Amino acid sequence: MLLRYWIPTAKFHIQCTGKPLQIIFKPLISPNRLRSSHQPEVSYHCDFGDNSFDLMSQTRMQVLGVGSTETEPFLALHTPDGKCLFNAPESATRVISAHLEGKYSSIQAVFISSMSWSRIGGLFGITCEAGEFTKTLKDKPMVTLAGPTNLSPLINHYKNFSQGSAPTLIKVESYRNLTYKLGPTATITGIPIVPQIDDQRNESRAAKMIEKIRENNAGIDCDSVGFSCNERDLAIQYVVKVSPSRRKIRVDRLFELGLPSRHKLYGELTLGKVITLEDGRTVNPDEVLTQQEEPSAVLLVDCPSLHHLAMFSDEPMLCHLSSLEPSLRCIFHMTPIAVFRTEEYQSWIRSFNSLTQHVAMNHMCHSISLPKSYILAAKFHLIHPDIYPKLHVLAGKEGDGITPGSELAGSGEISEPQTSCFTPIDKSSSEKEKQSYSRNIHLAAINLSYHFGKEDLSYEGISSDIGMELAINETLEIDGLSEALGRLKDKLRAKVKDSHLIYPKFTFLGTASRQPSNSRNVSSCLVQLQHETYVLLDCGEDTYGQLLRHFGAGETSNILRRLHAVFLSHMHADHHMGLFTIIRERYLIAQADGLTKQSHSKLLYRNPLYIFATSWIKPWISEVLPNVLPIASSQSIQLCDPTLQIPRSFVKATNIDITSAPVDHCRLSVAYKLSHADGFSIVYTGDTSFSKSLAMFGKGCTVLITEATYSDHLEEMARDRRHLTFSQAVKLGSLMKARYTILTHFSQRLSKIPILPEGLTLCNSVCFANDHLQVAFNQLELLPLFNESLYIMFSEYIEDAKLKDTKRKVLFLKDRETKKRKVLERTT
């Protein structure tokens, strides 16, 4: 750093970006006048404050998923040179939008600890979004994925079948390349662990394999040491080590020792070398440099089973950890309760020194991952408490994590995360267990961070209760809202509700297009056809999490027991990436029911989950299930092509007949028509552009659920991307002569409510969906009555959304003209 001129009494506050800086302070008077003035001699001192130029102090590990019922373990490493993620569970894309402000461009790497769907369920959404952002950058940096070796074929398979929706700027590395550097200070190292094998000979071979892999970072094939490791059972432990920056020259020490402020040899001092000046004086680095800081390390532990735990006492593992012991200050435990509570695991924790902090990331934890979505739901609750219910706050699971947990008392309200004093264990633990735990164990919470410079934990959240109360009070103070709510109540009282026409009943779990946000998840709608008959229309990422927030864990389990089918409209990730968690949870519920011998377990086995999709789904299912979801899937699911004959067993179980029609969106996209024996029919378009053939397909339907991605003035963009505008969606319903038309699948710029064209707000048959809208058939006519109050409630947001839409149209037209010009230049 070059400091040219110093000015007395001047104060400068500079934030270091982690890159080399040259700072020049210009004097108020010329240097000649400064030197020739007869003012008294003044000494100048540079105070850098609290390590403001130290890269280490700007590096932290942030908890984004606590391992609770709602969110799987998920962390982000922040450095001045970029970010990297550890694991990518379902809802990761939405959590990044909420807590990292959707900043994908700075994500340089994603590290996966095991090939479990709970670790990679959100990976495809993250990589797609990161790829979209890097397309706009000139240097087009690669996003690195590191993990088990079978991660690479999974990504390649997804690229092949997704028809270009997957990013191309992805670099996949095996865990055998054990070291990754993020900038000049942060180093990530992977330590593979395989379950201990009963056979002594194979166990010895496994140990040799791990040892040889550690000795050679270039990588050794497992077969070369005579042991074939099942990648599905592999668990990778990650060490994040942050080294301090170079020691810096203290200007005040140079002045005290009478040394020149600048010298060509001072660079040698920062390298730890003794220098000799021209006048013969020697300068030792310790005389003029800042104090040397110690490196700081964090360990991320993923121990899925007791079989893996046995390998933590293996000699190679102990040697690796012992080398970290002086710098290891925090361990994040992504370990199930069944393993975490064992005496063996607690004994391993106690083997570390007393300065090491431990953060538990499992179902003992309770932390709301999306507080803004809870606040938004509470605002909608003011409109109609039944149609817009409050969301459930979930407690952690008990036991071994298989049986879904129960809600907290008063689950309609949000409680503050239990992190103010970092409670060491959950309330259900016995006194004996409490005594066996280390005093340094803390429960994870969203936005809990470990700071490498301070070597300390901090929590950056606030009470959700307080945030919700303030938001509701501010909402009620909006001009004209109280009067509008009063008029709405009068209109609702005048309506005569037919209590016999409850079904079908719709619960919208995701109403966003492509990318989720705080307000909307990606596409999914639960339809209750009869009392014990449920189906899903599309199943976007985190559909299961939305079910938990809406119904609570207990009722969600009951719904999954009675879930008969999932209808997938097309292959884009935002419409089907939640499927595997639904399959997994149904299987776990069946397993738990079998253990407890509950009578309703027979429902699950008698009625397999029918998955309706065109031919694209079969290779994807066959690739994912054996690798990341090792369950008896053949007994619990049945793939059905809607273009072929529908299984009679499904028709008999549900009383619905299924027909499908191709739509113009991407390859193998279809719309569905569900015709029930009771006389009603539902048409679901999925993603589509406008076509009269689709209108003919849905002729005479009772309810049309259609996408309406873009505002009307973005019609050219909608046509280019094969989507519908609001008016096109309404016209489609009119041509079908649908009794009710429900609009969904809105652009991210319409996160709160869509801005409908004038005239549509007064149409009694057209309404729009929001996440967690729960409406019975006899309540559909009420939805248009809500528009006046909703538009007053979100009046400020609407003006901002209109401005964003206008800017988006300008950018789209400019980009299109640029592409046309380039094509013309190439042809000429």
N, C-alpha and C positions, 0 to 999 in steps of 0.2 A: 504494500500500500504506500502510495506517495502522498505525503502531507506537505504541500508547498508553502502556504502562508497561514498563519494562525492569527485570529482576531480576539483580543481580550473580551471577556464576558459573553461572547457568542456561544449559543448552544445549538447543537445539531442532533436531530434524532434520525438515525439512518437504520433501515431494516435490511439486513443482509439477505441476499437471494441465493447464497451458496456458490456464487461465481466470483472470479477475481474482480476486484474493484479498484479503480483509480479515482481518488477523491481529491479535488483541488479547491481550496478555499481562497477566494480572491479578496485581497485587502480593500478597505475603503479608501486608502491613500496609496500612492505609488510606492514600490519597494525602495526607490532611492530616497524619497522623503522619509520613509519609515526608518531607514538606516541613518539618515543624517539628522534626524530630529534630536533635540536636547532633552527629550522626556526621560524620566527615571527608567532604569533598566527594569523590564517586566519579564517574569518567567511564565512560560506557557505549559499547560498540562492537558494531555488528552485523556479523557475518561470515557472508556468504551461502554460503561454501564455493565449490566449483568449478562456477560458473554454474548453480546449482540452479534458478534461476528463468528461465533462458534457454531459450526455445522451440527455438532452433536446436540446442542441445546434445541435445535430445530427439528430433531428426529423423535418420533413417537410412534407407539403402537396403539391403535384405536380399536375398541371392541364394537363391531357392527351387528353381530348376532351372538346371543348369549348361550345358545344350546338349550333353550326352553321349549315348551310345547309349541310356541309360535315360531321361533327362529332357531335354526341350527347354528353351530359355532362358525364364526365368520369374523376375520380381522383385517385391518388395513395398516400397512406400514407407510408412514409419511416421512419423506426426506426432502431436503431442498431440491433434489434432482429428480423427483417424481414419486409415484406411489406404486406399491405392489399389494396384492390381495392374497390372503391365505384362506383357501377354500372358497367355493362359490355355490352356496345352497340356493334352493328356490327362495324367491323374494329378494335375492341379492340385488337385482337390477333396481327394484323399487326402493330398497334401503339406501343404495348409492344415490338415488335421486333425492331422498329425504335428508341424508346426513353428510353426503359429500357433494351436494348441490349438483349432482349429475356430471361431475367433471371427469369424463372418461379419457380425455386427451392426455392426462398426466399418468394414467395407469400404464406401467411398463411391463408388468409381469403378474401372473396368477399362479400360485403354488397350491397344488392339490395334495392332501395328505393321504387319501385312500380312494379307491374306485368304488365308492358308495354313492348312491343317488343323493343322500343327505349332504354329501360334500361337493357334488358337481351339478346338481339340479338346475342351478342358475348360470352355469358356465356359458351356455350357448347364447343366452341373452346378453351377458356381459361382453363376450367377445364380438358379437354382432354390433353392439353399441360402440365399443371401442374402435372397431373397424370403420364404422360410419364416420367417427370423429377424425380418425387418421387420414381418411380420404381427402379431407380439406386441408391437410398440412403438406407443405412442399416436400419435406424430406421423407414423408411416409414411414414413420418408425414402426418396427415390428412389435407386436404384443407377444411376449414370451409366455408359454404355458409349460409348467414343469410339474411332473408327477410320475405315477407309474407308467410303464412302457405301453400298456394297452390304452392309454389316453390318446395316443396319436391315431390309431386306426378308428377310434370313435369319432374324433374330430373330422377325419377325412371322410368317413361315412356320412356324417351330417352335411358336409360340404357337397357331397355328390347328390344327395337326395333333396337338398333344400333349394336347388335350382337358383343359385346365386344369392340367396338371402344370407348366407354365411360369409364372414369376412375372409379375404384372401391374405391379409397382412397378419398372419398368425405363424409363429414359430414354436414348435412343440419340442421340448427337451425331456429326456428320460431322467429319472432320479439318479441314474448312474453318472451323469454329469453333475457332481455333487455341489459345486460352488458357483454362485451367481453374485456378481457385484452390481450394486445399485449406487452409482456415483462413486466418489472417492473414499467414502467412509463406511458404507453399509455393505456387509457381506452375508449372504444367505447360504447355509449349508444344509443338505438333506442327509438324514440318517435313516436307512431302511430297517424296518423290523418285521420279521416274519413270525407267525405263531410257533411256539415250541411244539415239536413233534414228539410223540411218545416213543417212536422207534429211535433208539440211541444212535444208530448209524446215520440215519437221515438227519437227525438233530446236529450231529457233528458236521455233516456236509453243509447244512444251512449256515452254521457258524463260520465255516471256512469261506463260503460264498460272500457273506457280509464283510468279513475281514479283508478279503481280496479286493472287493469293490471299494472299500475305504482306502486301501493302499494305492489304488490306481484310479484317479479321477477320470481317465479316458474311458473307463467302463470295461467290464468283463461279462461275457454272456453267462447266464446261469448254468447252462448245460456244460460249460467248460470245466466246471468243478463237480460234475456228476449229480447235480440236484436241480430239478425243475420247480421253480417257485410259482405258486398260484398267485398271480398279480392281484386277484380279487381280495386275497387275504392280507396283502402287504399294507403296512402302515408306515408312513414316512414322518419322522420327527424333524422339525426344522429349527435350526439355530440361527438367530439373527444377531450378528455381532457388529457393533458400531464403534469404530476407532476414532479417537479424538483427532482434531485437526492439528496441523503443525503448530508448534509453540511460536508465539508471536513476540516481536521485539517491543519492549516497553520504552516509549519515548522518554518518560520521566527518568528511567534509569540511565539512559544515554546522557541526559542533561546532568544528572547527579555525578556521573563518572567523568564528565568533561569530554565525552566522545562526540565526534561529528554526528549530525542527525542523519546523514546519508553516507553510504560507503558501498562500493561494489562487492565487498566481501561479506556483507551482512547476510546475504542469502545462504552462505555456508553455515552461519550460526544456527539458522532454523533447521538445518540438517543435523545439528548436534556436533558440529566440528569447532575446534578452537582455531581462532584466526589471529594473525599477527599484522598489526598496522605498519605503515611506513615509518613511524617514529619508534618502532621497536616494541610497543606495548602489545601484550597478548590479551585477548578478550575471551573469557570462558562463556559458553552459552548460558550457564546457570546465572551469570551475573546480570544479564540483560533480557532474558526471555521470560515469558510468563510460565507459571508452574505447569509441569507436565500432568495432564489428566489421564486417568486410567480408562481403558476401554470398558464398554458395558455390553452385556449380552442378555438375550431373552431366548427362552426355549419354548417351543410350541409342541405340546405332547398330544398325540392321538393314539390312545390305547383302547381299541375296540373291545377287547375280551381279556379274560384271565390268561388265555394261552399266549397273548402278546406280552402280558405283564411279566411272564417268566423270563422273557428275553431282555428285560430292562436290567436284570442282574447279570447278564452275560458279560464276559470280560471285555470284549471290544467296546460295548456300549459304556461300561464303567470307565474305561480308559478315555473315551471321547469326552464324557462328562467331567471327569477329573481335570482334564486340561482346561475346561471352561470355568472351573470352580472359583478362581479368583475374581472373574468378571461377571459371573452369572448372578443377576439381581432379580429376575422375575421369570416365573414359569406359568404359562397359560395351559390349563388342563382341559382338553376337549375329550374328556373321558366319561363314559356312562356312569350313572350312579352305582350300578351293580358292581363295577370295578373300583370306582373311586372310594366306596365305603369299606372296602376290604382292608383288613389289617396289613396285608402285604403291600398294598398301594400306599397306605398311610405311612408305613414304615419306610418306604422308598422316599416319600416326601420329607420325612424327618431326617433323612440322611444328608440333606443339604444344610448349609450353615444358616444361622438365625437371621442373616441379613436378606436372604432370598424370600421374595414375596411370591405367593401362589394365588392364582385366579382360577376358580372353578367355573367351567363353562358346560353345564349340563342341566338336567331338568330340576335341579334344586333352585335354579335362578328364575327370577321373575322380573321382566323389564319390557315395557311397551316399545316395540320397534318403530311404530308409525303413529306417533301421538297426534299429528295433524289430521290423519284420517279419522281418528276418534272425535276430534273437535268438530270436523266437518259433519260427521254423522249426528253429533249433538245439535248442530244448527238445523239440519234437516228434520230432526226430531220435533222441533218447534212447529213444523208444518202439520205433521200428522204422526202421532206416537206409534200407531200400529203399522202403517205403511213404511215409515222411516224409524225403525227401532234403534235404541242405543246399542253399542257394541259391547261384547263380553270381554272382560279382562281375565286372563287365564293364569292360574297358578301352575307351578311345575308339576310334572308327573311324579308319581311315587313308585316305589319298588324298583323293578329293573327297567323301567322306561317303556314297557310294552303297553300296559293298560293306560288309556287316556285318563288324565287327571280331571278333577272336578274344578268348578269355578270358585273364585273367591266369594265370600259373603258379600251380598250387594254388588254382584258382578256388573250391574249396569253402570257403575261409577268407576272412575279411574283412580287408582291409588298410587302414591309416590313410590318409585323404585326403591327397594331396600338396599341402598348403597351409601347412605350418609355416614354410616360407621362401618361399612364393609362387613356385614354380618357373616360370621365364619361358616355357619351351616344352616340348614332349613329348620323350621319350627318342629317338624315331626321327629327330628333326631333325638335319641335317648341321651340321658346324661352320660352314660358310659361312652357313647359315640363321641359326644362333645369333648370329653377328656382325651380321647384318642387322636383328635384332630390337632394339627399344628395351629398355633396362634396366628400364623401369617397367612392363613387361607381366607380369601375374600370371594364373595359371590360376584360374578360378572354382571355388568349393566351396560346398556347401550350408551356409547360415548364415554365409557370408562377408558382412560388412557394411561399408558406407561411412558414417562418421559425419560429418554436415555441420558440427557444432560443432568437432570435433577435426581435421577434414579429413584423416582417416586411415582405413585399412582395418584390420579386425580379424576374427579367426576365432573362433567360439564353439563349435566342435565338439570332441569328444574321440575318442580312438582307439576304433574299433568293435571291434577285437581285444580291448581291455581290457574294454569293456562286455560283450561276449559271454562272455568267460572268467569274469567275476564273476557274470553271470546263471546260467551253467551250474553253477558251484560252489554258488551259493545254492540252486539247484533241487535238486541232489543231496543237500543237507543237510536237505531237508524230511522231517519225521518220517514214517517208514513207506514212503517212496518207493523206497528201495533194495530193500527186501524185496518190494515189489509188482512191481518190474521183474524181480527174480529169479523170482518165481512166473510172470510173463508168459513169460519165456524157457522155462521148463519146459513151459508149455502149448503154445508154438509148436513146440517140438521134438516134442511128441506128435502134432501135426497132420501128416497126409500130404498133401503138395501135389501136385496133378495138373499136371505141367509142360506138358501138351498144351493145356490150356484157358487160354491167356493172354488171348485176345481175347473180348470187347471190353475195352479198357484205358482207364481214366478218369483224367484229370488235372484237378483242380478249380482253376481260376484265379481264381475269385471266388465267395464264398459269403455276401455281405452283402446286405441289403435296402436299397434306396433310396440310402443314403449310405455311402461307403467309410470305413474306419478304418485305424489302424496294423496291425490284425490281419487284416482282411478287405477284399478288393476287391469291387466289385459283380459281378453275375452273369455267369459264363462257365464252361463245362466243355468241355475237349477230349476227344473220344472217338476212340481208335484202333480202327477196325473190323477192319483187317487190317494187314499189315506196311507197306504203302504207301498206306493209305487213312485219312484223318483227316477229322473233321467237328467243328464247334463248335456247342454248344447255348447260344444267346444269346452276346452279344459286348459286354459292358459296357465302360465307359471303362477304358483302360489294360490291355486284354487283351493287347496286344502286349508291353507292359512286363512283365507277369506271365510271358509265354512266355520272354522273355529271362532273367528272374531264375531261372526254373525249369530251363530247358534249356541256357542259354548261347546266344550269338549264332549259332554255326555250326549247331547242331542245330535252332534255331528257323527258320533259313533252309530247312533240309531239310524241316521240317514244313510250312512255308508252300507249298513246291513241291508237296507232296502233299495239301494241304488241298482237299477237293472241295466242301464245302458249309458254310454257316452257317445255322442254324435260329433265327429270331427269333420269340419267343413273343408279344410285344406291343410297343406303341409307347413305353412309358415309357423315359426316357433311360438309366436304370441297366441296361437290357438290350440296348442297341444302339449306344451312342456310341463303342464301340471298333472298329466295323466299318470306318470309312474309313481308319484306320491300317493295318488288315490288308490292305485293297485296295491302298493305296499301297505298302506294303512288298513285297507280291507282285509288283507292277509293277516296282519297283526291282530286285528280285532277278532278274526276267526280263531286265531291261535289262542288268544286270551279267553274267548268264549269256550273253547274246548277244554282249557285248563280248569275253568270254573263251572263247566257243564251247564251253561245257561241255555234255556229252552230255545231262545230265538237264534242260536247259532246255526240251527238247521236251515234258516232262511238263506244264509250266505252260501252254503254248500249246494242247496237245491237250485238256486238261481245264480249262475255264473254272471260275471260282468260282460255284457255284450259291447264290443267296441266297433262302432260303425265308421268306416273310412274306406276310401278307395285304395288301390293297390300299393300306394306309396307307404302305407303304415306297416305292412308285413316285414320288410327287411329292417326297418327301424326298430320295431319291437324285438325281432330276433337278434339284433345286434346289442341292444341295451340290456334287456332282461338278464341274459346269462352273465354279463360282465359287471353290472352295477346293482342289480336287484335280484340276488340269488334266492328266489322263493319258488314255491311250486305253482308257477304262473299258469301252466297248462290246465290246472284244475280249477282255477278261479277266473280266467278270462276266456272269451271266445271272439275271434276276429270275424267281422261280417262285412262284406263288400255290398254297399247299398245299391249298386247297379245290378247285382245278381239277386237270386231268390232269397227272401228273408226267412230265417229259421222259424218253423212253426212253433217251436218251444218258446221263442220270444213273444210271438203274437199271442199265444195262449196265456203267458204269464202277465202280460201288460195290457191286453185288450186294445193294442194300437197296431195299425197297419202303417208301414213305412214306404214312402216313395221318394225318389231323388231325381234331380235334374242337374246337368252340367251348367256352370256359370262362368262368366268371362272374368277371371282374375289371374290365377296361375294354373299351371298344369294340374289336372285331376281335381279341380275345385268343384264342389257340389253344394246345392241347396237341398234342404230336407222338408218333407211334409209329413207330419204325424197326425193321422186320423184316428180318433178314439171311438170306441164302440158307443159311447154315450152321446155322440153326435157333434162334438167340437173337433176342430182341426187347427194345427199350429204350423205355420211356415217359418222356417229359419233360413235366411239367405247366406249366412256367413259373409265373406268379403266378395263383392261383385260390382260390376258396372251395370248400367241400366240396359235392360233388354225387354222387349215385348214378349219373348218366349218365356222368360221367367214370370212375367205377369200372368200368362196363360197357365203356367204350371201351378200357380197358387190361387187360381180362380175360386172364389167363394169361401176362402179360409176364414176362420173365426178370429184368429190373432196372427198378425204378421210381425215378426221380430226381424228387423232389417238394419243393416249398417247404414250410417249417415256420417261419413268421415269428415266431409268438408263443408264449409259455408258455401252459399250459392255463388258468391263472386269468385270462388276458386274452382269453377267448373272445368276449366282447362286442365288444372292440376289433377282433378278427380278423373278426368278422361285419360290423361297420360298415365296415371297410376292404377287405373281400373278400379275405381271406388265410386261411391255415390255422394251427391250433395244432398242437403236437407230436402230441397224441393223435389229432386229425383226420387228420393226415398218415399216421400208422401205421394207422389204421382204413381209410384209402383203399387202402394197400398190401395190407391183409388182405382187403378185398373184391375186389381185383384178383387175389388169390392170387399176388402177385408173389413170386418166389423170394428176391429181395433188395430192400430199400427203403432208399434213401440220402436222408437229410434234408439240405436246404441252404436258402439264402436266409433267414438268421437276422437278427433285429432287432439294431440297433447295441448294445443293452444286453447282448447275448450275444456279445461280441467274441472271447473266447477259446474257450470251449466252451459248448454249450447245456446248460441244466439240464433234463434229461429227467425225466418223471414216474417214480415208483417202479414197477418192473416192466418198463419198457422197457429198462433197462440189462442185463437178463439175456436179452433176446430175441435169438436167434441170427441172425435175418433182418433186423434193423433196425440201422442204423449212421448216423453223422452225418459230414458232410464239413467239412473245414477247407481254407483256401487251401493249395495245393501238396500236397494229398493226391494221391498217385499210386498207383493200385491196379489190378492186373490182375484178371480175372474169378476166377481161382483163388485170389485173396487176399481176396476180399470176406468170406468167413466168418471171417477173422482180426480184422476191425475191431471187432466187439463185445467181443473179449478185451481190447482196449486201455482200456476204460472205467474199470476200477478204478485203473490207474496215472494216467490223465489226471485223474480227479477228485481224487486225492491231490495231484497236481502243481499243480492250480489251486484248491485248497481255499479259500484266502483270497479269491480272485476270485469264487468261487461265492457266498459269503455276501454279498459286496457286490452282486453281480448280482441276488440274490433281493430285497435291500432296494430296489434301483432299480426292479425289476418291481412291487413292492408300491406304491411311490410313484407309478409311472406309472399303475397302475390307479385309484388314488384321484383323480389329476388328470383322467383320462379320464372317470370317472363324474361328477365335479364339472362338467366342461365340458359333458357331455351334458345334465345337469340344467339348466344355465344356458341352453343352446340351447332346450330344451323350454319353459322359462319365458318366454323371449322370444317364441317362436312363439305361446304361449298369450296373452300380453299383446297381440300384434298382432291376433289373431283376436277378442279381446273388446273 
